Amino acid sequence: MDDCNKQEVATEKEESQWVSTELEMLTKFKEETLQLREMLQEKSYNNFQFDIDPEADLTTLPLKLDCEVYNEATKATQLVIEENLKLKETVLAAYLKIKPIMYHDSQEEDDENYESQSSVIKVNKQIEAITNACYQLFYEIERLQKENTMASNQLKRLQITPETFQEEKKVEYYTGLPGYNMMMIIYRYTIANVTYHGNNSLTSFQKFILVLMKLRLNLSGEDLAYRFGVKAATSARIVSEMLNTFYIKLKPLIIWPNKDQRTRTMPIRFKQYFGSDIVVIIDCFEIFIERPSNLLARAKTWSPYKMHNTIKYLIGVTPQGTISFISQGWGGRVSDKYITENCGILDQLSPGDIILADRGFNIAESVSSKGALLITPNSAKGNNQLPAFDIERARKIAHITIQVERIIDFIRLKYKILQSTLKLSTFQDHKEMLSIDKIVTVCCALFNLCPCIVPIN
């Protein structure tokens, strides 16, 4: 644009200079014409005054003078005419030269105006199109923002964070714990401040939930890997590491209560039947395992009662409905009596304590050696019928001892890993402690954090 403006200014200057030159030539020609006239008049007058021949015929003198004057005048007139023609040609040429320029300038102005109007119309159309496009983009952005908000909310619901686990039912379903507050207490108590080396793709809370989901729902390693976005081997390693921490932290929750605690919290019906000296109600439960390839292990784990390879545990429950003792795992072939006498529960007894058990526990002598008393339902021998008193007593004992079975069933129902047939890989040793023992211990400890299922009254 700057070059075009400079060129137009230069053209206007050249045209102005040319017109000025032509005007100067016209003025100069006019002056020369006036001088020529004066010269002609002067010459005619001089000829008339001085060019008369004294000897000439006076009668022809006027005619001669007139002819000479006429000739001079004719020449001068012819010269003026020629100069006028030249002047006219010059002016005409100047006019013809200026007129195209003026027309060209006017045409350019019209073209510029037309182009300007066309440009304005075109720009207005473009602005209108851009405005419509902006409105469409605005609506599209608004729609995408809504979708993004919905997707973000959905993603937050799917993410595993303390914020997404504030719903009580969700906590109960995935962890088995009674609520969000209890879950966070256990989380802070167990692994919140524990540092683990290796893969840190998951947060400590996510690892915490992963282990609880494994215990609660018995999800496979592949399932947990997909849910948490890690490899199956990583999920298995996390379960192994976290399970050890859970075991160390939660095992103290399985408490053998002292006499004062038992007396203050003893349910009324226990006091009515047996006083306040009942310490524990014992029973055994079994967990199915895969059939071992080793013949000796296969024989030791075969349970004649379940007709399956099992691991057997002895569990002790207080009259208040809490688990106060859990033994290590034994092969399913081992008798209840042998487990009771060798698992360490008898070492917890004090003189005067009372133990309730099913009639299958033939451990009266072992219990008596600790100064305690074993109470079991009486059974008739041969064809003899029990007296009415013994029948009523047996009924009351059975009604109480069934409480242990309810708790065992409740634990199995709450933590489905105890319902399944466990793989032999679950028995890998870790510091002389079987992983399956840790699983059972942790499940029993978590059960103690749940509301009591035994009525106090």
TIMARDO-541735 format. One line per field, with one value per residue (C-alpha): residue number from 1; residue in one letter; x, y, z. Coordinates in pm, whole numbers, plus 50000, padded with zeros to 5 digits. Example, Ala and Ser with C-alpha at 12.3 -4.5 7.8 and 13.67 -1.06 7.14 Angstrom:
BEGIN
resi <- 1 2
resn <- A S
u <- 51230 51367
v <- 49550 49894
w <- 50780 50714
This chain:
BEGIN
resi <- 1 2 3 4 5 6 7 8 9 10 11 12 13 14 15 16 17 18 19 20 21 22 23 24 25 26 27 28 29 30 31 32 33 34 35 36 37 38 39 40 41 42 43 44 45 46 47 48 49 50 51 52 53 54 55 56 57 58 59 60 61 62 63 64 65 66 67 68 69 70 71 72 73 74 75 76 77 78 79 80 81 82 83 84 85 86 87 88 89 90 91 92 93 94 95 96 97 98 99 100 101 102 103 104 105 106 107 108 109 110 111 112 113 114 115 116 117 118 119 120 121 122 123 124 125 126 127 128 129 130 131 132 133 134 135 136 137 138 139 140 141 142 143 144 145 146 147 148 149 150 151 152 153 154 155 156 157 158 159 160 161 162 163 164 165 166 167 168 169 170 171 172 173 174 175 176 177 178 179 180 181 182 183 184 185 186 187 188 189 190 191 192 193 194 195 196 197 198 199 200 201 202 203 204 205 206 207 208 209 210 211 212 213 214 215 216 217 218 219 220 221 222 223 224 225 226 227 228 229 230 231 232 233 234 235 236 237 238 239 240 241 242 243 244 245 246 247 248 249 250 251 252 253 254 255 256 257 258 259 260 261 262 263 264 265 266 267 268 269 270 271 272 273 274 275 276 277 278 279 280 281 282 283 284 285 286 287 288 289 290 291 292 293 294 295 296 297 298 299 300 301 302 303 304 305 306 307 308 309 310 311 312 313 314 315 316 317 318 319 320 321 322 323 324 325 326 327 328 329 330 331 332 333 334 335 336 337 338 339 340 341 342 343 344 345 346 347 348 349 350 351 352 353 354 355 356 357 358 359 360 361 362 363 364 365 366 367 368 369 370 371 372 373 374 375 376 377 378 379 380 381 382 383 384 385 386 387 388 389 390 391 392 393 394 395 396 397 398 399 400 401 402 403 404 405 406 407 408 409 410 411 412 413 414 415 416 417 418 419 420 421 422 423 424 425 426 427 428 429 430 431 432 433 434 435 436 437 438 439 440 441 442 443 444 445 446 447 448 449 450 451 452 453 454 455 456 457
resn <- M D D C N K Q E V A T E K E E S Q W V S T E L E M L T K F K E E T L Q L R E M L Q E K S Y N N F Q F D I D P E A D L T T L P L K L D C E V Y N E A T K A T Q L V I E E N L K L K E T V L A A Y L K I K P I M Y H D S Q E E D D E N Y E S Q S S V I K V N K Q I E A I T N A C Y Q L F Y E I E R L Q K E N T M A S N Q L K R L Q I T P E T F Q E E K K V E Y Y T G L P G Y N M M M I I Y R Y T I A N V T Y H G N N S L T S F Q K F I L V L M K L R L N L S G E D L A Y R F G V K A A T S A R I V S E M L N T F Y I K L K P L I I W P N K D Q R T R T M P I R F K Q Y F G S D I V V I I D C F E I F I E R P S N L L A R A K T W S P Y K M H N T I K Y L I G V T P Q G T I S F I S Q G W G G R V S D K Y I T E N C G I L D Q L S P G D I I L A D R G F N I A E S V S S K G A L L I T P N S A K G N N Q L P A F D I E R A R K I A H I T I Q V E R I I D F I R L K Y K I L Q S T L K L S T F Q D H K E M L S I D K I V T V C C A L F N L C P C I V P I N
u <- 50000 50287 50450 50121 50066 50420 50370 50042 50204 50493 50249 50053 50376 50479 50136 50147 50493 50381 50078 50294 50539 50260 50117 50458 50493 50147 50233 50562 50388 50138 50421 50595 50273 50239 50601 50541 50246 50445 50730 50492 50340 50679 50814 50515 50551 50923 50869 50611 50841 51186 51169 51027 51238 51264 51277 50984 50653 50444 50122 50218 50356 50042 49990 50346 50330 50008 50150 50458 50262 50019 50293 50460 50128 50041 50366 50318 49959 50064 50325 50069 49828 50095 50193 49826 49791 50094 49951 49617 49789 49993 49687 49491 49771 49787 49413 49422 49705 49535 49189 49285 49464 49160 48933 49169 49177 48799 48767 49013 48815 48494 48667 48810 48467 48312 48587 48553 48179 48232 48496 48265 47984 48223 48364 48012 47923 48242 48166 47815 47949 48212 47948 47728 48028 48110 47757 47782 48119 47974 47692 47940 48170 47875 47773 48129 48161 47850 47983 48320 48154 47952 48261 48465 48200 48178 48556 48565 48308 48522 48845 48957 49018 48899 48654 48490 48451 48243 47924 47852 47706 48006 48244 48044 48034 48402 48569 48324 48384 48083 48141 48366 48496 48596 48760 48970 49071 49194 49365 49557 49638 49769 49943 49882 50232 50412 50660 50695 50970 50926 50620 50447 50182 49916 49860 49869 49489 49447 49671 49467 49142 49297 49377 49034 48865 49069 48957 48601 48517 48796 48865 49125 49462 49361 49039 49224 49486 49219 49037 49350 49534 49834 49970 49843 50187 50187 49847 49962 50278 50078 49844 50141 50313 50002 49878 50192 50138 49771 49862 50116 49888 49553 49648 49637 49264 49209 49218 49180 48975 49061 48817 48710 48624 48428 48229 48129 48014 47873 47534 47242 47154 47512 47498 47168 47297 47667 47748 48033 48313 48264 48579 48545 48336 48550 48494 48684 48620 48781 48879 48897 49228 49350 49459 49833 50052 50267 50119 50215 50063 49758 49714 49764 49512 49240 48933 48715 48435 48439 48562 48801 49150 49122 49308 49155 49149 49038 48848 48758 48463 48374 48020 48007 48045 48403 48681 48939 49154 49245 49496 49741 49630 49639 49583 49222 49312 49411 49149 48986 49132 49487 49453 49306 49586 49863 49748 49809 49455 49483 49772 49529 49313 49317 49185 48805 48753 48480 48502 48201 48249 48065 48052 48321 48588 48714 48953 48818 49143 49356 49130 49123 49502 49478 49230 48947 48619 48492 48117 47974 47625 47571 47516 47328 47534 47383 47009 47003 46793 46918 46731 46510 46758 47044 46828 46740 47105 47217 46959 47085 47448 47369 47177 47485 47752 47568 47673 48022 47882 47690 48007 48201 47925 47919 48294 48271 47982 48158 48497 48437 48801 48725 48442 48653 48897 49230 49520 49837 50024 49844 50059 50389 50603 50680 50899 50779 50415 50177 49991 49664 49713 49753 49438 49231 49377 49312 48953 48888 49041 48827 48521 48586 48548 48197 47879 47821 47581 47521 47236 47355 47026
v <- 50000 50246 50186 50255 50581 50697 50620 50817 51120 51113 51098 51398 51598 51522 51626 51951 52034 51965 52195 52470 52437 52459 52770 52932 52856 53004 53321 53349 53307 53580 53816 53738 53806 54147 54225 54120 54354 54643 54560 54551 54884 55034 54893 55015 55360 55373 55259 55517 55787 55698 55455 55701 55749 56129 56071 55831 55912 56065 55944 55583 55636 55556 55237 55127 55201 55011 54704 54692 54739 54482 54234 54290 54268 53958 53793 53896 53776 53448 53411 53482 53233 52969 53038 53027 52691 52566 52701 52534 52208 52237 52316 52039 51794 51907 51867 51522 51428 51553 51416 51043 51098 51268 50994 50729 50885 50908 50549 50435 50616 50448 50113 50168 50263 49959 49735 49889 49828 49474 49420 49554 49324 49032 49111 49144 48803 48659 48819 48675 48331 48354 48467 48171 47943 48095 48031 47673 47637 47792 47539 47261 47378 47393 47039 46912 47081 46901 46572 46643 46716 46395 46198 46356 46270 45918 45887 46012 45751 45485 45605 45448 45731 45808 46058 45796 45553 45776 45584 45340 45068 45087 45046 44749 44583 44616 44590 44424 44705 44872 45223 45494 45615 45267 45206 45522 45435 45094 45249 45500 45234 44979 45120 45494 45584 45271 45316 45040 45013 44905 44977 45293 45305 45266 45485 45338 45371 45184 44904 44899 44861 44603 44370 44414 44347 44030 43912 44033 43931 43680 43846 43685 43844 43931 44095 44308 44394 44528 44715 44889 44925 44709 44373 44052 43984 44330 44278 43942 44101 44384 44135 43944 44257 44421 44097 44075 44432 44366 44057 44240 44538 44362 44048 44240 44296 43928 43971 43721 43924 43933 43833 44188 44260 43935 44001 44356 44261 43912 43860 43797 43449 43330 43456 43278 42944 42937 43244 43477 43223 43122 43223 43089 42876 42671 42496 42401 42499 42387 42560 42371 42362 42222 41861 41852 41660 41536 41214 41288 41637 41493 41240 41497 41740 41487 41547 41239 41469 41701 41436 41693 41823 42095 42316 42310 42594 42611 42927 43064 43300 43496 43504 43863 43739 43846 43619 43581 43305 43164 42885 42818 42592 42215 41940 41830 41481 41608 41560 41844 41710 41715 42069 42191 42037 42169 42505 42701 42784 42584 42805 43098 42929 43017 42812 42834 42920 42741 42630 42540 42300 42052 41690 41602 41774 41501 41730 41722 41590 41849 42129 41995 42001 42380 42399 42483 42312 42180 42180 41987 41858 41515 41228 40909 40593 40284 40268 40468 40783 41101 41234 41535 41758 41655 41699 42055 42127 41984 42196 42514 42430 42352 42679 42866 42671 42720 43081 42982 42824 43143 43347 43105 43122 43501 43525 43298 43502 43834 43727 43505 43405 43159 43003 42914 42633 42801 42745 42582 42905 43053 42835 43001 43051 43403 43421 43079 43186 43047 43310 43125 43165 43539 43550 43373 43587 43914 43812 43728 44059 44255 44065 44200 44552 44480 44514 44220 43957 43808 43965 44102 44027
w <- 50000 50075 49732 49549 49739 49659 49287 49275 49442 49192 48896 49025 49062 48701 48567 48763 48630 48270 48298 48447 48156 47898 48066 48061 47688 47621 47813 47630 47293 47384 47470 47141 46952 47116 47033 46674 46647 46787 46554 46258 46348 46401 46076 45879 46023 45946 45589 45552 45689 45562 45273 45014 44714 44642 44271 44268 44116 44388 44230 44284 44627 44829 44633 44685 45047 45082 44905 45118 45431 45316 45240 45575 45749 45558 45659 46018 46014 45858 46126 46397 46242 46228 46587 46685 46512 46692 47019 46951 46869 47186 47399 47230 47289 47651 47684 47528 47755 48070 47993 47996 48323 48474 48341 48463 48810 48818 48697 48957 49225 49106 49091 49435 49570 49407 49534 49880 49883 49759 50024 50294 50181 50165 50510 50652 50513 50659 50995 50986 50898 51172 51421 51335 51363 51701 51824 51704 51874 52190 52196 52119 52398 52639 52541 52575 52914 53034 52899 53058 53391 53371 53268 53548 53803 53667 53673 54031 54125 53960 54115 54439 54683 55036 54886 54664 54954 55178 55103 55384 55161 54931 55223 55352 55010 54919 55261 55500 55749 55912 55778 55637 55974 56082 55744 55774 56131 56018 55716 55927 56183 55933 55627 55594 55715 55596 55309 55050 54793 54435 54225 54346 54076 54345 54647 54996 55014 54687 54816 55135 54941 54706 54997 55155 54821 54788 55132 55100 54741 54669 54333 54110 54048 53692 53811 54065 53803 53564 53840 53965 53634 53723 53619 53776 53922 54078 54240 54381 54521 54678 54845 54985 55117 55257 55411 55621 55743 55811 56013 56228 56293 56336 56527 56861 56799 56884 57261 57543 57793 58163 58435 58518 58155 58127 58442 58344 57993 58049 57874 58109 57987 58042 58397 58448 58321 58415 58619 58518 58488 58125 57942 57591 57359 57122 56794 56477 56117 55795 55470 55143 54959 54630 54626 54694 54452 54740 54879 55239 55227 55058 55339 55617 55474 55393 55611 55675 55792 55485 55240 55098 55150 55413 55659 56008 56263 56623 56707 57050 57097 57410 57551 57423 57065 56989 56868 57143 56993 56651 56606 56327 56045 56079 55829 55799 55922 56268 56541 56733 57056 56923 56794 57125 57327 57100 56965 57287 57392 57715 57821 57838 58105 58473 58764 58788 58420 58228 57864 57654 57364 57149 57258 57002 57212 57445 57633 57988 58133 57956 58073 58428 58434 58408 58698 58456 58378 58043 57986 57691 57613 57772 57535 57607 57618 57459 57494 57816 57809 57972 58272 58218 58401 58174 57866 57966 58046 57713 57534 57701 57625 57263 57233 57351 57167 56840 56874 56760 56446 56371 56402 56179 55918 55947 55889 55586 55451 55506 55368 55069 55044 55327 55122 54822 54757 54815 54580 54705 54626 54926 55150 55063 55370 55482 55790 55909 55881 55620 55418 55476 55852 55803 55594 55862 56141 55956 55875 56241 56354 56108 56231 56582 56442 56317 56524 56758 56627 56973 57172 57504 57672
